């Protein structure tokens, strides 16, 4: 089963993880230096022991691939993955006149009224982003996040580099290259980023007509974030394979700090008690050959029959 690699990671952390403090104040159980491998010829590696919303994965990846950094596109597709960071910038701005929304992570745990008020304010913010293009341009943009880093890396000379576009061209020209790398980690920009990139680097590898991809992830929230990451990069691999005329190979997922938040332990235990189901197949519209041509309706899963979702709080 493809999914067993993920379940083994979760069990390893539960059995051997070190307790560590973290920036959110929640606390984690953590291990360092772990690798999973998924052979995409066996199916698409989206979890079945809990439902993972593939629509959110599709819209986020398309957002990255278009080089977009404004959450308006995501909200138009009912994707709220990146809301918190844009909302925080709005509530900290001079124009914001609503109630104090600082320190959500800690206050929401002890004050249900505050948590309700927070989400009400965020819903108002999200709707204004969708309805008001000028407001979205001012407060919806997240700056140097993955879309910018992958498709328009800013150089010290003031130029931009389309890293992913250049790598795709190199795969076609020189598939044996050992430089098929896209990086998101810029030491110069880290201090001013809303959230420094967790997915710091990925590299492609071609062998016997098959395209593989390895991701190095410096930090992974194993219960909530990593299932998205697995499916997202497997989808990226599949789409790049389509554009370069190659078959899909392996997705290799390598971690720095892989962790389970202390308030996710019960959820992980529930998931580990479940039996995986067969992996679905990925369908990509055969008429689409280039990354930029794909829309939401051109990407589907066939035979995805997961067990119910398991809810857990997000550490911000």
ABEGO torsion letter per residue (X at the ends): XAAAAAAAAAAAAAAABBBBBBAAGAEBBBBBGBBBBBBAAAEBBBBAABBBBAAAAAAAAAAAAAGBABAAAAAAAGBAAAAAAAAAAAAABAABABBBABGAAAAAAABAAAAAAAAAAAAAAAAAAAABAAAAAAAABAEBBAAAAAABBBBAAGBBBBAAAAAAAAAAABAABAABBBBABBAAAAAABABBBABABBBBBBBGGBBBBBBBBABBBAAAAAAAAAAAAAAAAAAAAAAAGBBBBBBBBBBBBBBBBAAAAAAAAAAAABBBBBBBBBBBBAABABAAABBAAABBBBGBBBBBBBBBBBBX
